[in-house]
Amino acid sequence: MTTRAQQLAEIGAPGAAIGVIAGACVGGMSMLAGHPVSWALVGTVTLGVPLALLGGVYGMLLAAGRFKPGTFTPAGLYWLVGFPVSRLVHETMTPVVLGGSPTPPADVLTFLLFQALVGLGFAIGFIWLFERITPAWLVSIKDHNPAAELLYGSYAHHAAAMWEARERKRARRSVRLADRPTVAAGARGKSRRSV
């Protein structure tokens, strides 16, 4: 029997994976920019670990009912704070791991504000990936994880509500188009020429 914390941690795996992937992308871009491989690997770890932790916690909070599936605002606010903190750890700790001393940015407040703006963009990408990866992950673990089964039910309910809303909108549109008066092709062309 697994504990509630273990169940939630298993649900957080997709978010943690997204954080690791984001850190790896930073390492790859660092190498493309001409930094040494050691610097790129350390950068991958010093950014990937905080992003992975925060991504995993996001999944856990979702499973605990703190956030709703399919909503952006909570994720946006979460990463508005989480991304700048991750970047501050990355910026400060990368030199430490390479044998230097901690070097936070010269103007920490401006750095954090700018990273908060970038964090909203990260939140868009994160939630897009998370919402596509997580349902399949939940299907694979819901047989042994009751929390995953509950969250999967929440996703299924959300998907059904979105589908019903879309179908109602289509029905209203088709009724509106059917009620529209038809104009003969010749009359329509005549009125355009006379203008």
PEJO-V51084 format. One line per field, one symbol per residue. phi: phi as a letter, one per 40 degrees, with the letter a starting at -180 (. if undefined). A space follows every 50 residues. Layout:
BEGIN
phi=???
END
This chain:
BEGIN
phi=.ccdccccccccdcccccccccccccccccccchccdccccccdccbccc cccccccdccccccgcbbcgbcdccccccccccccccccdcccdcccchc bdbcdcbcccdccccccccccccccccccdccccdcccccbccbbdcccc ccccccccccccccccccccccccccccccccbcdcccccccccc
END
